[in-house]
Amino acid sequence: MRWIPALFILLLAFVSGLDIVINFKKLTQPRFVMLAWLYLVCLLAILFMPISSDGVTVQIMPPGIGRVNLRQLQVNDLQFYENILMTVPLGVLIKKYLPKIPLTLVAILGIFFGTSFETIQYILSHVFFINRTSDINDVLSNALGVVVGAVLMLIYRQIKKGE
């Protein structure tokens, strides 16, 4: 039962990857699409599978309902910065495919995505016992990562425009 989210992610990855392969020659930027696909599949796996990593090893988490952590912001925690790095590519993708939206809307989307990630983790932990913690610090760091990614994309466009 607890591996149902993992099976769903694998099925979604297989079907979407197959679609990319079938339409590979029609794509305008096939390498970028493949990298975006790989990133999104890995992001889903990191967020919603019953696995954890300490930076060196990956472990299967024991069954459980996880917990909710609404403590104060802790920016001195390595996990805070890992969550920022994890969502920087999402900000790049948003700005690449929606170039006209303002940075404030990207920030709102970042908060929405961070909240959605943590809410889905909470629900999956209680339904499928994937034992994931929902944390307000993750919401904030995910939103910050999305904004950083969008800003990096804006900087890249400015540099490219100047060439």
C-alpha positions in Angstrom: 0.0 0.0 0.0 2.8 2.5 0.9 4.4 2.1 -2.5 1.4 3.1 -4.5 2.6 6.8 -4.8 6.0 5.4 -6.1 4.3 3.2 -8.6 2.1 6.2 -9.8 5.3 8.3 -10.2 7.0 5.6 -12.2 3.9 5.1 -14.4 3.7 8.9 -15.0 7.4 9.0 -15.7 7.2 6.1 -18.2 4.2 7.5 -20.1 5.5 11.1 -20.3 9.0 9.9 -21.2 7.5 7.7 -23.9 5.6 10.7 -25.3 8.8 12.7 -25.3 10.7 9.9 -27.2 7.9 9.5 -29.7 7.7 13.3 -30.4 11.5 13.9 -30.0 12.0 15.1 -33.6 9.1 17.5 -33.3 10.5 19.2 -30.2 12.2 22.6 -30.7 14.6 22.0 -27.7 14.7 18.3 -27.2 17.7 18.3 -24.8 16.1 20.9 -22.6 12.8 19.0 -22.6 14.6 15.8 -21.5 16.4 17.6 -18.7 13.2 19.2 -17.5 11.5 15.8 -17.6 14.3 14.2 -15.6 14.3 17.0 -13.1 10.5 16.8 -12.6 10.6 13.0 -12.2 13.4 13.2 -9.6 11.5 16.0 -7.8 8.4 13.8 -7.6 10.5 10.9 -6.3 12.2 13.0 -3.7 9.0 14.6 -2.5 6.5 11.7 -2.5 8.3 8.4 -2.2 9.0 6.8 1.2 12.7 7.4 1.0 15.1 9.7 2.7 18.7 10.8 2.2 21.3 12.2 4.5 23.4 13.4 1.6 25.5 10.2 1.4 23.0 7.3 1.6 19.4 6.7 0.6 17.2 4.8 3.0 13.7 3.4 2.8 11.7 5.0 5.6 9.7 2.8 7.9 5.9 3.0 7.6 4.4 5.9 9.5 2.2 8.9 9.3 5.1 11.4 9.6 4.5 14.7 11.5 3.7 18.3 10.9 6.4 20.8 11.9 5.3 24.4 12.3 8.3 25.7 14.3 10.1 29.0 13.7 12.2 29.5 10.6 15.6 27.8 10.9 17.9 29.0 8.2 21.0 27.5 9.8 19.7 24.0 8.9 21.3 22.4 5.9 18.0 21.0 4.8 16.7 24.6 4.3 19.4 25.3 1.7 18.9 21.9 0.1 15.2 22.7 -0.4 16.2 26.0 -2.0 18.5 24.2 -4.4 15.9 21.6 -5.1 13.4 24.1 -6.4 15.7 26.6 -8.3 15.2 24.6 -11.5 11.4 24.9 -11.0 11.8 28.7 -11.0 13.9 28.5 -14.2 11.2 26.3 -15.9 8.4 28.7 -14.8 10.2 31.7 -16.3 11.2 29.8 -19.4 7.7 28.7 -20.3 5.9 31.7 -18.9 8.4 34.6 -19.6 5.9 37.5 -19.2 4.7 36.8 -15.7 6.1 39.2 -13.1 8.5 38.1 -10.4 5.8 38.8 -7.7 3.5 36.2 -9.4 6.5 33.8 -9.5 6.9 34.3 -5.8 3.2 33.5 -5.2 3.5 30.4 -7.4 6.6 29.4 -5.3 4.5 29.7 -2.1 1.7 27.8 -3.8 4.0 25.0 -5.0 5.7 24.7 -1.6 2.4 24.6 0.2 1.1 22.0 -2.3 4.2 19.8 -1.8 3.9 19.8 1.9 0.1 19.3 1.9 0.4 16.3 -0.5 3.2 14.9 1.7 0.9 15.2 4.7 -2.0 13.5 2.9 0.1 10.7 1.4 1.7 10.1 4.8 -1.7 9.6 6.3 -3.2 7.6 3.5 -0.2 5.5 2.3 2.1 5.7 5.4 5.0 7.1 3.5 6.3 8.7 6.7 7.1 12.2 5.4 7.2 15.4 7.6 5.3 18.5 6.5 7.3 21.5 7.5 6.6 25.3 7.2 10.4 25.8 6.7 10.2 23.7 3.5 7.3 25.8 2.2 9.4 29.0 2.6 12.6 27.5 1.3 10.8 26.0 -1.8 9.3 29.4 -2.5 12.7 31.1 -2.2 14.2 28.5 -4.5 11.5 29.2 -7.2 12.2 32.9 -6.9 16.0 32.4 -7.1 15.5 30.2 -10.2 13.3 32.9 -11.9 15.8 35.6 -11.1 18.6 33.5 -12.6 16.6 33.0 -15.7 16.0 36.8 -15.9 19.8 37.4 -15.5 20.5 34.8 -18.2 18.1 36.5 -20.6 19.7 39.9 -20.0 23.2 38.5 -20.6 22.0 36.7 -23.8 20.2 39.9 -25.0 23.4 41.9 -24.5 25.5 39.5 -26.8 
